[in-house]
Structures are given as C-alpha cells and as structure tokens.
Amino acid sequence: MDLTRTLAPDVPAAPHSASGERADLHDLSGLAPPARPARRWLPRRVVATPAAYEHPHGRRIMARVEAQGIEVERLRGNRLTGVRGATDRETYARAKATLAIVVSPPSRRRLQPIAPSADWRVDLAEGCPAHCQYCYLAGSLSGPPVTRVYADLDDILAGLAPYAGTAKRRPGEGTTFEASCYTDPLALEHLTGSWQRAVEFFGAWDEAVQLRWTTKFADVAPFAGLPHTGRTRVRFSVNCLPVTTRFEGGTARLEDRLDALRLLALAGYPVGLTIAPIMPVPDWPGHYGHLLDEVARVTEGVPGLDLTAELITHRFTPGSKDVLLGWYPRTRLEMDESTRDRKHGRFGAVKYVYPQAEMARLRAWFEQELARRLPACRILYWT
C-alpha cells in the first residue's frame, strides 16, 4: 500500500457513521458532552537516536515536540543514556519523565499472536507515562520505564500487508491488530500523531482488517473526524471508582473516559470497554454496578452502537510484584500470595490469580449484569 496516498496530511475529514455515510460534525456536537481540557503528558526530557532522524515520521515527531516548546536532544549513538539515577526511585522518576524517539528493533517487526485480545500485536511505541500502581508493564519490559516511540512508523504499517487474512480470532472483525499492548496511545498522541496515521491507514486498507487500541485517557477529539471506515475499535480501560481514584495516577478521570467513548461511538467507531483489573474491593457489586450504569447512560441513543467488553481480573507475578513495590513502596494494592491461586503460564511462568470460587463469583456477576444493564454489549473474553 502506498503510504503517500493513504495517509493524508493532518487535516480532519468529516466522520463516518456506522453505516459508512459521512456525518455532520455539528450533529455530533449536539449529541456529545462538552469537551473538557485534555490531560496531556509533557516529558521533561526528549531524546532522539541518530537512526530516528533517517525516518520521515521521526522528524514529524520531533517537529510536534518542538512546537510544544520542548527541546529534542540528539544522542551520539542509538543507545539511550543518562536515565539511571542513584536509587531505584530516582531511576524510575527520570525514566517516567523521558520520551525517546527511536527505531523499532527488528524483533518488533515480526508480529506475534496476542490472544485473547487480537490476532497480531503491532507496536508503535513502548512504555507509558501514567502511574498505575498495578501496571501490567512492570516485569514485562526490561530496564528503566522510558517511553519509546517509533520513528519508522511508515515501515511498520507497510509491513502489515502479509498478515491480512492469516488469522481471524473473531471472523466478523477480520484480521485484528492490537496496537496498545505495551503503551497507551492517547497518552502519547499529541506528541507523535502515530495512531492518527494508523487509523487513516486502516481506514484506507481495502481488506477485512481491524486496528485495536485501548486507553485510560480521553483526548479523542482529533479522531472524531478521521476517515476510519469502521476499521478501528477504540476501547477505554475503565474500572470502578475505588480502583480508578486510588491506583490510576496521571490518567484521565473515569467520567471523561466515558464521555470520550460516547464521542467516538457517535462518530461511527466500534468502541469497547476494557474492564481491568477487576478487583473484589469492599462492596464491589455496588461499585461495578455504578460503572455499568454510567456506561449505559453515555451510550444511550447512540445509533448503530457497536460495543464490546473485555473482562480482565487482577493478577501479578513474583517479578512484577517486586518491580511495583520498588516503584510504589507505599501502595495499598493487594498482592498477597497466600490468598491467591498459583498458576503457570505456557512457558512455566508463575502468576497469582484469585481463587477459583472467587473468579467464578466475579465472572457470573459480570456476565449477568452486562446482559441486564448493557444488552447491546458483546463480551469478547474473560480472564
């Protein structure tokens, strides 16, 4: 596919409705809630490797960063330096305040299956500036948690063509590509523009394919007018208020995420809920019931609503627990191995999940209440 033809300049087009017809932005503005000022991360330090300068998208990212008054430091080599501090806490603080513009490693260009979310994982970035105390990246990525964005985006997207039609976990959605496995797209989009270009790319791709990404942020206005043609499903990572307010630092408020879901649904996007990590906090049925009622409220009256739910319970590994306690030594996140069941993954990795009876109780409640409160919502999986 010719990227110069499929990726238009940064000029918003009128959105498409679920039927594929172009919608009027003025109509959406009357139905969507008023926008709040976006919560945007601005790194204290931005570095770029020499290789990143060789790619047009790398230079586009640098221009966006500099337009926001942030200097881009050109590294002497392609290895990141100057991140580690005298202590683990200092290293964490430095890394979380750093954005690195780099070229993706060759291993990332060979896509891997990513069940149960999608057929294939495609990475446009790695790392996240949020401060979630249960962070799933802890123990999954090596080294300090620097956020890396990939300058070779055009090559990454052009390399997806051979994967179309190779696997279809959900045949009705075509071949699915997950683009938020190791990052939060909306946390970085104002700095990179990468996911906007990806949405445009998939919108122009004449195949049965779907781009998928999930976020805890709400800055979706630039996406409402893109020609997505229904080939991007945006899911919002949501939780009950005790979890959201206590453990999800640096993210958008829950109500803002739900307003953003409504805005994209009105713009014809397939949307979704990633309810994660589900935790049996005190009075959890009441708190999660309130969450589902709020989703029902914001999706009311959306024509052609295409809504899914992915239900993910809290789990941790010995390695992730050690990393998280190093990052958040005063966390109140429950990670008591004695109250959990010990499971082994495909390659022998140990993880701790809720006991079987607790899992069954949680699952039965969510399946029943989603069907009752959100009958149009399809559950994709429980884990």
C-alpha positions, 0 to 999 in steps of 0.5 A, a space after each residue: 500500500 502506498 503510504 503517500 496516498 493513504 495517509 493524508 496530511 493532518 487535516 480532519 475529514 468529516 466522520 463516518 457513521 456506522 453505516 459508512 455515510 459521512 456525518 455532520 460534525 455539528 450533529 455530533 456536537 449536539 449529541 456529545 458532552 462538552 469537551 473538557 481540557 485534555 490531560 496531556 503528558 509533557 516529558 521533561 526530557 526528549 531524546 532522539 537516536 541518530 537512526 530516528 532522524 533517517 525516518 520521515 515520521 521521526 522528524 514529524 515527531 520531533 517537529 510536534 515536540 518542538 512546537 510544544 516548546 520542548 527541546 529534542 536532544 540528539 544522542 551520539 549513538 542509538 543507545 539511550 543514556 543518562 536515565 539511571 539515577 542513584 536509587 531505584 526511585 530516582 531511576 524510575 522518576 527520570 525514566 517516567 519523565 523521558 520520551 525517546 524517539 527511536 527505531 523499532 528493533 527488528 524483533 518488533 517487526 515480526 508480529 506475534 499472536 496476542 490472544 485473547 485480545 487480537 490476532 497480531 500485536 503491532 507496536 508503535 511505541 513502548 512504555 507509558 507515562 501514567 502511574 498505575 500502581 498495578 501496571 501490567 508493564 512492570 516485569 514485562 519490559 526490561 530496564 528503566 520505564 522510558 517511553 519509546 516511540 517509533 520513528 519508522 512508523 511508515 515501515 511498520 504499517 507497510 509491513 502489515 500487508 502479509 498478515 491480512 487474512 492469516 488469522 481471524 480470532 473473531 471472523 466478523 472483525 477480520 484480521 485484528 491488530 492490537 496496537 496498545 499492548 505495551 503503551 497507551 496511545 492517547 497518552 502519547 498522541 499529541 506528541 507523535 500523531 502515530 495512531 492518527 496515521 494508523 487509523 487513516 491507514 486502516 481506514 484506507 486498507 481495502 481488506 477485512 482488517 481491524 486496528 485495536 487500541 485501548 486507553 485510560 485517557 480521553 483526548 479523542 477529539 482529533 479522531 472524531 473526524 478521521 476517515 476510519 471506515 469502521 476499521 478501528 475499535 477504540 476501547 477505554 480501560 475503565 474500572 470502578 471508582 475505588 480502583 480508578 481514584 486510588 491506583 490510576 495516577 496521571 490518567 484521565 478521570 473515569 467520567 471523561 473516559 466515558 464521555 470520550 467513548 460516547 464521542 467516538 461511538 457517535 462518530 461511527 467507531 466500534 468502541 469497547 470497554 476494557 474492564 481491568 483489573 477487576 478487583 473484589 474491593 469492599 462492596 464491589 457489586 455496588 461499585 461495578 454496578 455504578 460503572 455499568 450504569 454510567 456506561 449505559 447512560 453515555 451510550 444511550 441513543 447512540 445509533 448503530 452502537 457497536 460495543 464490546 467488553 473485555 473482562 480482565 481480573 487482577 493478577 501479578 507475578 513474583 517479578 512484577 510484584 517486586 518491580 511495583 513495590 520498588 516503584 510504589 513502596 507505599 501502595 495499598 494494592 493487594 498482592 498477597 500470595 497466600 490468598 491467591 491461586 498459583 498458576 503457570 503460564 505456557 512457558 512455566 511462568 508463575 502468576 497469582 490469580 484469585 481463587 477459583 470460587 472467587 473468579 467464578 463469583 466475579 465472572 457470573 456477576 459480570 456476565 449477568 449484569 452486562 446482559 441486564 444493564 448493557 444488552 447491546 454489549 458483546 463480551 469478547 473474553 474473560 480472564 
